[in-house]
Structures are given as C-alpha cells and as structure tokens.
Amino acid sequence: MDVPPLVASFTIALPDWVRDELAGVPEEIPSVEDRMALAHRLADRNWREGTGGPFAALVCERGTGRIVSVGVNAVLGSGVSSAHAEVVALGLAQTRLRGWDLGGEGLPEHEIVVNARPCVQCYGAVLWSGVRSLVIGVDGPEVEEITTFDEGPLVPDWAAQFEIRGISVTQGLLHDEGVAVLRAYRDAVDAGDVTVYNARSGA
C-alpha cells in the first residue's frame, strides 16, 4: 500500500440526508420523549442510508429543548473510527457555541440524548463535554447483544460516576422503539445488506 504524505486535518461531517430529515422539525422540542423519538428516527435512517451504524445523538438546552446540534454515526462516511454519534453531536455543538465547555459560564444547561448507551470512547467524550444530563434509550449490554458491536470495557458504576460529576443519567427512555431500530439493523447485517465496521469484538 502506498502511504500518502502526512496530513494536517481531517473532516467529520453530517451526511446530506440529515438536513432533509430535519426539515419541519421545530427548533425547540420541549418533551424529552420527543427528543428521543427524533434520535431513534435519525439512527434508523443512518444505517438505511449506508452512512454509518444505527446510532444518533442530540445536544439540546435542557430547559427549553432547543436543539443545538444533532449527530449520527459517521464512521463509514468519514473513514474515521472515532466518528460516533456522540462525538459528532458534541463537536458540532461546541463549534456552534464556540467553546469546548458546554457547561461554561453564561450558558444554559445542556443535555445529550442518545438512542443507545455510549461506548467506552463516548463515555469519556460525554463526561468531559460540560453537559449536565445524559438521556439514553437502550442499555449497553442489549446494544452489544443485538448489534454484535464491541462497546468496550465500561466500568460497572459508570452511571454513578456521571452523577458524581454533576451529570444526571436517565436510562430506558422509549426503550422498545430503540430496540426495534437495532433489531432491524441486525436483520440487515444477517442478510449481508450492510457493512459492519466494528466486527472484531475482542479478537
């Protein structure tokens, strides 16, 4: 394999279809259940479009539900293994608000809504982002069981560690709807219809 010269930057961008999917979505979504429903919708479309895995995240103002950013898993589209939905959503929110701390002085409290529990990488990304709330649809062990993805060695008291750091954790919101998205993805995997980018599972 020919190795190209050193590069100085890389890009992780939302796929074009996201703009169409968000057409008509209000700027503010007061109900956290409705926020999660949007995350499930984005996650489902993402794998069907072939742009990444069945994962999506929203960063919102916790009080008003104003959407600051959305993210979907962009590994396949970007060729970058760390381009998970949480990383994309947090990075876009921080870029929009021009700062790395989403809990900075003068800012409203922010939350991140994810259709599935963060993997070990995204655990750290959420922990250090400044958000004050994490809302999860489907728990990690179920995600691994259904998708066969390796989510990494998350510590047993992961939720308590968030709480210690002032980040509230809500789990199981619209759980069954989230499982349906993941099972549809798994059916497509078993049929050989999608590219699995996290297939080693500890091998």
C-alpha positions in Angstrom: 0.0 0.0 0.0 1.3 3.4 -0.9 1.4 5.7 2.1 0.4 9.3 1.2 2.2 12.3 2.7 1.4 13.4 6.3 -2.0 15.2 6.6 -2.8 18.2 8.8 -6.5 17.8 9.3 -9.5 15.5 8.8 -13.2 16.2 8.5 -16.2 14.6 10.1 -19.4 15.9 8.6 -23.1 15.0 8.8 -24.4 13.2 5.7 -26.5 15.3 3.4 -29.8 13.5 4.2 -29.8 14.8 7.7 -30.8 18.2 6.6 -33.8 16.8 4.8 -34.7 14.7 7.8 -34.7 17.7 10.0 -36.9 19.8 7.7 -40.0 20.7 9.6 -38.5 19.7 13.0 -39.1 22.7 15.4 -36.1 24.4 16.8 -37.3 23.6 20.3 -38.6 20.2 21.4 -39.9 20.6 25.0 -40.6 16.9 25.5 -37.6 14.7 26.2 -39.6 11.8 24.8 -40.0 13.6 21.6 -36.2 14.3 21.5 -35.5 10.6 22.0 -38.0 9.8 19.2 -36.0 12.0 16.9 -32.8 10.3 17.9 -34.3 6.9 17.1 -35.5 8.2 13.7 -32.1 9.6 12.8 -30.4 6.3 14.0 -32.7 4.2 11.9 -32.3 6.3 8.7 -28.5 6.4 9.2 -27.9 2.7 8.7 -30.5 2.5 6.0 -28.7 5.3 4.1 -25.4 3.4 4.4 -23.7 6.3 6.1 -22.9 4.6 9.4 -24.2 2.5 12.2 -27.7 2.7 13.9 -26.7 5.5 16.3 -27.7 9.1 16.8 -27.5 11.9 19.4 -28.9 15.3 20.0 -27.4 18.1 22.1 -30.2 20.3 23.5 -30.7 23.0 26.0 -32.1 21.1 28.9 -34.8 23.6 30.0 -36.2 24.6 26.6 -35.4 21.6 24.5 -33.8 23.9 21.9 -31.7 21.7 19.5 -28.1 22.9 19.5 -26.8 20.0 17.3 -27.5 16.6 16.0 -25.1 13.8 15.3 -25.2 10.4 13.7 -22.6 7.7 13.5 -20.3 8.8 10.6 -17.7 6.1 10.6 -18.4 4.8 7.1 -18.9 8.3 5.6 -15.7 9.7 7.1 -13.4 6.7 7.4 -12.7 7.8 10.9 -13.3 5.1 13.6 -14.0 7.7 16.4 -16.8 9.4 14.4 -19.5 8.1 16.7 -22.8 9.9 17.1 -22.0 11.4 20.4 -18.6 12.7 19.3 -20.2 14.3 16.2 -23.1 15.9 18.1 -20.8 17.3 20.9 -18.2 18.6 18.4 -20.9 20.3 16.4 -22.4 21.8 19.5 -19.0 23.1 20.8 -18.3 24.5 17.3 -21.6 26.3 17.2 -21.2 27.7 20.7 -17.5 28.5 20.1 -16.2 26.7 23.1 -15.2 23.3 24.4 -17.2 23.6 27.7 -21.0 23.1 27.2 -21.4 23.9 30.9 -19.4 27.1 30.7 -20.3 30.4 32.5 -23.4 32.1 31.0 -24.6 29.0 29.1 -27.8 27.2 29.8 -27.6 23.6 31.0 -27.2 21.2 28.1 -28.1 17.6 27.8 -27.2 14.9 25.3 -29.9 12.5 24.2 -28.6 9.2 22.6 -30.5 6.3 21.3 -28.1 3.8 22.8 -25.8 3.9 25.8 -22.4 5.5 24.9 -19.5 3.1 24.2 -16.3 3.5 26.3 -15.0 6.2 23.9 -18.1 8.2 24.0 -18.4 7.8 27.8 -15.3 9.9 28.1 -16.5 12.4 25.4 -19.7 13.0 27.3 -18.0 13.1 30.7 -15.7 15.9 29.6 -18.1 17.9 27.4 -19.8 20.0 30.0 -23.3 18.6 29.5 -25.3 18.3 32.7 -27.6 15.5 31.6 -27.4 12.2 29.7 -30.6 10.5 28.4 -30.3 7.0 27.0 -32.7 4.8 25.0 -31.2 1.3 25.0 -28.7 0.0 27.5 -25.2 -1.1 26.5 -25.4 -4.9 27.0 -28.5 -5.0 24.8 -26.7 -3.0 22.2 -23.8 -5.5 22.1 -26.2 -8.5 22.1 -28.3 -7.2 19.3 -25.7 -5.5 17.0 -22.6 -7.6 17.9 -20.6 -4.4 18.4 -17.8 -4.3 20.9 -18.8 -1.3 23.1 -15.6 -1.5 25.2 -14.8 -2.2 28.9 -17.1 0.3 30.6 -16.7 0.4 34.4 -19.6 -1.2 36.4 -20.5 2.1 38.2 -20.4 4.2 35.0 -23.8 5.9 35.8 -22.7 6.8 39.4 -19.5 8.3 38.0 -21.5 10.6 35.9 -23.7 11.6 38.8 -20.7 12.3 41.0 -19.6 14.8 38.3 -22.9 16.5 38.3 -24.3 14.8 35.2 -27.7 13.3 35.7 -28.4 10.0 33.9 -31.8 8.8 32.6 -32.0 5.3 31.1 -34.5 3.3 29.1 -36.4 6.2 27.5 -38.5 4.9 24.6 -36.6 1.6 25.1 -38.7 -0.6 22.9 -38.6 1.8 20.0 -34.9 1.9 20.2 -34.6 -1.9 20.3 -36.8 -2.1 17.2 -34.2 0.1 15.3 -31.3 -2.1 16.4 -33.1 -5.3 15.5 -33.9 -4.0 12.1 -30.2 -3.2 11.6 -29.2 -6.7 12.9 -31.6 -8.3 10.4 -29.9 -6.4 7.6 -26.5 -7.5 8.9 -27.5 -11.1 9.0 -28.8 -10.7 5.4 -25.4 -9.3 4.3 -27.0 -6.0 3.3 -24.8 -3.6 5.4 -21.2 -3.0 6.1 -20.2 -3.9 9.7 -17.3 -1.6 10.8 -16.9 -2.9 14.4 -16.7 -6.6 13.9 -13.7 -7.7 15.9 -15.4 -7.9 19.3 -12.2 -8.5 21.2 -10.5 -10.7 18.6 
